Amino acid sequence: MTYELSREHEEFRRTVRDFAESRIAPHVAQWDRDHHFPVDVVQELGELGLFGLTSPEEYGGAGLAPEDGPFTSLCVAIEELGRVDQSMGITLEAGVGLGINPILTFGTEEQKQQWLPDLVAGRRLAGFGLTEPGAGSDAGATRTRAELVGDEWVVNGSKQFITNSGSAITSLVTVTACTGVSTGLANGGRERAEISTIVVPAGTDGFTAEPAYDKLGWHISDTHPLTFVDARVPAANLLGERGRGYSQFLATLDDGRVAIAALATGLLQACVDLCTTYALERQTMGGPIGHKQGVAFQIADLEVMLHASRLLTYRAAAMKDAMGGSGGPSTAEFKHAASIAKLYSSESAVTATRIATQVFGGYGFMEEYPVARFYRDAKILEIGEGTSEVQRMLIARGLGLPVE
């Protein structure tokens, strides 16, 4: 297995980079200040085909074969958007990984036909409602309830930190909810919450996307807390098998971890680019600061982190594309690689933005320079799609260490 990107992937990279630099870069500082979610530009991402990279042609997607690297293509797109703006990168990542992917993977044909064409085209967005005030990584603590009453699910509860959940083009949120209790040998015969996933369309009576968060970073991304008060949806809106919601969200997060690593890699590339340019331009003590070892060596460290992050990310992406084929990696091998990529890339991105801010000195503390925005944006990469602590736990378990 090779992790070198194909000529087609590199050509695709240039296409996305040109779009990001022409349609996003000139406006991103103002959008960030205004906390503005640019619906028109998001839909242009759809027109470019970015939301459909991993979807079949019958739903309007690219229909790429596994050997063409559809998931790798998505990671390339996320990296290039993230190089210019992390918020736009996460909008694509969540739109595909958390919006499209659950329906594409677990939905019935009727559900796919109903929801996917608009999502794949980028005309609409979808969110994934997992996290709650007392539940996230511990999905067993889910307090949102869904009761089957006749031919409808009645949903009550709340979710928090949900991306793409309250925009003007949001069409649905897939929600994890407790639909009962289950027992089994795997659980030692003890009762545990039966977690299922249910599609709740935007506009459903009783479903409210509360006012958007005032966040440290990702100001352009659409993120809301959600409440459900006797929100009724058809019984047919159950996604996949009843009681399989926990395993569904685990599979969803595995892909998302690699995509977050790609987003972090884009941020690392931005730090290298910005610092290199600035170090050659900024004059002090008779010459460019880049001539000083104290600065040059820090930028060299950024370059090392960038290359390591990119290799780990595209190794995991290549494994995802190869899964299911003859001689392809196992699910366990992919999960292990995904956690490694996510952990290293996200923590490197946080370190890189701190170094970049230091290289820029006082200017790095000014919002007129992009390193300040990247510094604010970076921290969430260590939290979303599984915290660094969760990744370390999963990596340790993959080594046979039964850590709790």
Residue pairs with C-beta under 8 A, 6 or more apart in sequence:
1 318
1 319
1 322
2 318
3 311
3 314
3 315
3 318
5 13
5 72
5 76
5 314
6 69
8 68
9 69
9 72
9 73
9 76
12 73
12 76
12 77
13 76
13 79
13 80
15 48
16 48
16 50
16 76
16 77
16 80
16 81
17 80
17 83
19 44
19 45
19 48
20 80
20 81
20 83
20 84
20 85
20 88
21 84
23 41
23 44
24 41
24 81
24 84
24 85
24 88
25 84
25 85
27 38
27 41
28 84
28 85
28 88
28 220
28 370
28 373
29 367
29 368
29 370
29 373
30 36
31 38
31 87
31 219
31 220
32 85
32 87
32 219
32 220
32 373
33 219
33 367
35 212
35 214
35 219
35 220
36 220
37 167
37 220
37 221
37 222
38 220
39 167
39 168
39 169
41 88
42 88
42 91
42 95
42 122
42 125
42 167
42 169
43 122
43 123
43 169
44 122
45 51
45 81
45 88
45 91
45 92
45 122
46 52
46 120
46 121
46 122
46 123
47 121
47 122
49 62
50 74
50 77
50 92
50 122
51 92
51 95
51 96
51 100
51 119
51 120
51 121
51 122
52 59
52 60
52 61
52 62
52 120
52 121
52 122
53 61
53 62
53 64
53 70
53 71
53 73
53 74
53 77
53 96
54 61
54 62
54 64
54 70
54 71
54 73
54 74
54 96
54 100
54 101
54 104
55 61
55 62
55 63
55 100
55 104
55 116
55 120
56 63
57 63
59 104
59 112
59 113
59 116
59 117
59 120
60 116
60 117
60 120
60 121
61 120
62 70
62 73
64 70
64 73
66 321
66 322
66 324
66 325
67 321
69 317
69 318
69 321
70 321
71 255
71 258
71 317
71 320
71 321
72 314
72 317
72 318
72 320
72 321
74 92
74 96
74 259
74 262
75 258
75 259
75 261
75 262
75 313
75 314
75 317
76 262
77 92
78 89
78 92
78 93
78 259
78 262
78 263
78 266
79 89
79 262
79 263
79 265
79 266
79 269
79 310
79 313
80 266
81 88
81 89
81 92
81 266
82 88
82 89
82 90
82 262
82 263
82 264
82 265
82 266
82 267
82 270
83 266
83 267
83 269
83 270
83 273
84 266
84 270
85 220
85 373
86 217
86 218
86 263
86 266
86 267
86 374
86 377
86 378
87 218
87 219
87 220
87 221
87 377
88 220
89 262
89 263
89 266
90 163
90 218
90 221
90 263
90 384
91 125
91 163
91 164
91 220
91 221
91 222
93 256
93 259
93 260
93 262
93 263
94 127
94 128
94 163
94 164
95 119
95 122
95 125
95 126
95 164
96 259
97 252
97 255
97 256
97 259
98 126
98 127
98 128
98 163
98 164
98 174
98 252
98 256
99 119
99 125
99 126
99 127
99 128
99 164
99 174
100 116
100 119
100 120
100 126
101 252
101 255
102 128
102 174
102 197
102 239
102 248
102 252
103 111
103 112
103 115
103 116
103 119
103 126
103 174
103 199
103 239
104 112
104 116
105 248
105 251
105 252
106 197
106 239
106 240
106 244
106 248
107 115
107 116
107 239
107 240
108 236
110 236
111 199
111 236
111 237
111 239
115 126
115 171
115 172
115 199
118 124
118 171
119 125
119 126
119 171
123 169
124 169
124 170
124 171
125 164
125 167
125 169
125 170
125 171
125 222
126 164
126 170
126 171
126 172
126 173
126 174
127 162
127 163
127 164
127 165
127 170
127 172
127 173
127 174
128 162
128 163
128 173
128 174
128 249
128 252
129 144
129 159
129 162
129 165
129 173
129 174
129 175
129 176
129 200
129 226
130 136
130 139
130 159
130 176
130 249
131 159
131 160
131 161
131 162
132 141
132 142
132 143
132 144
132 157
132 158
132 159
132 160
133 158
133 160
134 141
134 143
135 141
135 142
135 143
137 386
137 387
137 390
139 176
139 195
139 245
139 246
139 249
140 192
140 193
140 195
140 246
142 157
142 176
142 177
142 178
142 193
142 195
143 157
143 158
143 178
144 155
144 156
144 157
144 158
144 159
144 175
144 176
144 177
144 178
144 228
145 155
145 156
145 157
145 177
145 178
145 179
146 153
146 154
146 155
146 156
146 175
146 177
146 178
146 179
146 196
146 198
147 153
147 154
147 179
148 154
148 179
148 235
149 232
150 235
151 234
151 235
152 232
152 233
152 234
152 235
153 177
153 179
153 198
153 232
153 233
153 234
153 235
153 237
153 238
154 230
154 231
154 232
155 175
155 177
155 198
155 200
155 206
155 207
155 228
155 230
155 231
155 232
155 233
156 228
156 229
156 230
156 231
157 177
157 227
157 228
158 225
158 226
158 227
158 228
159 165
159 173
159 175
159 225
159 226
160 225
160 226
161 213
161 223
161 225
161 384
162 173
162 223
162 224
162 225
162 226
163 221
163 222
163 223
164 170
164 222
165 173
165 209
165 222
165 223
165 224
165 226
166 209
166 210
166 212
166 222
166 224
166 226
167 222
170 202
170 209
170 222
171 201
171 202
172 199
172 200
172 201
172 202
173 199
173 200
173 202
173 207
173 226
174 197
174 198
174 199
174 200
174 239
175 197
175 198
175 199
175 200
175 226
175 228
176 195
176 196
176 197
176 245
176 246
176 249
177 195
177 196
177 197
177 198
177 245
178 193
178 194
178 195
178 196
179 194
179 195
179 196
179 242
179 243
180 194
180 243
181 191
181 192
181 193
181 194
182 191
182 192
182 193
182 194
182 243
183 189
183 190
183 191
183 192
194 242
194 243
195 243
195 245
195 246
196 238
196 239
196 240
196 241
196 242
196 243
196 244
196 245
197 238
197 239
197 240
197 244
197 245
197 248
197 249
198 233
198 237
198 238
198 239
199 233
199 237
199 238
199 239
200 207
200 228
200 231
200 233
200 237
201 233
201 237
202 209
204 231
204 232
204 233
205 231
205 232
206 228
206 229
206 230
206 231
206 232
207 226
207 227
207 228
207 231
208 226
208 227
208 228
208 229
209 224
209 225
209 226
210 224
210 225
210 226
210 227
211 224
212 222
212 223
212 224
213 223
213 224
213 225
215 221
215 223
216 376
216 379
216 380
217 373
217 376
217 377
217 378
217 379
217 380
218 377
218 380
239 245
239 248
240 248
253 385
253 386
254 334
254 335
254 338
255 320
255 338
256 385
257 316
257 338
257 339
257 341
257 342
257 385
257 386
257 391
258 313
258 316
258 317
258 320
258 337
258 338
258 341
258 342
259 385
260 342
260 345
260 346
260 381
260 384
260 385
261 309
261 312
261 313
261 316
261 338
261 341
261 342
261 344
261 345
261 346
262 313
262 317
262 345
263 381
264 309
264 313
264 345
264 346
264 348
264 349
264 378
264 381
265 306
265 309
265 310
265 313
265 345
265 349
267 349
267 352
267 353
267 374
267 377
267 378
267 381
268 302
268 305
268 306
268 309
268 310
268 345
268 348
268 349
268 352
269 306
270 370
270 374
271 302
271 306
271 349
271 352
271 353
271 355
271 356
271 371
271 374
272 299
272 302
272 303
272 306
272 352
274 356
274 360
274 370
274 371
275 298
275 299
275 302
275 355
275 356
275 359
275 360
276 290
276 299
278 289
278 359
278 360
279 288
279 289
279 290
279 295
279 296
279 299
279 359
280 288
280 290
281 288
282 288
282 289
282 290
283 289
289 295
289 359
290 296
290 299
295 359
298 355
298 358
298 359
299 355
299 359
301 355
302 352
302 355
302 356
305 348
305 351
305 352
306 348
306 352
308 344
308 348
309 341
309 344
309 345
309 348
309 349
312 337
312 340
312 341
312 344
312 345
313 341
313 345
315 337
315 341
316 334
316 337
316 338
316 340
316 341
319 328
319 329
319 333
319 334
319 337
320 334
320 338
322 328
322 329
323 329
323 331
323 334
329 337
332 398
335 394
335 398
336 394
336 395
336 398
339 386
339 391
339 394
339 395
339 398
340 391
340 395
342 385
342 386
342 391
343 388
343 391
343 392
343 395
345 381
346 381
346 382
346 388
347 382
347 388
349 378
349 381
350 378
350 379
350 381
350 382
352 378
353 371
353 374
353 375
353 377
353 378
354 375
356 364
356 371
356 374
356 375
357 364
357 365
357 371
357 372
357 375
358 364
360 369
360 371
363 369
364 371
364 372
364 375
365 372
366 372
367 373
382 388
386 394
393 403
396 403
397 403
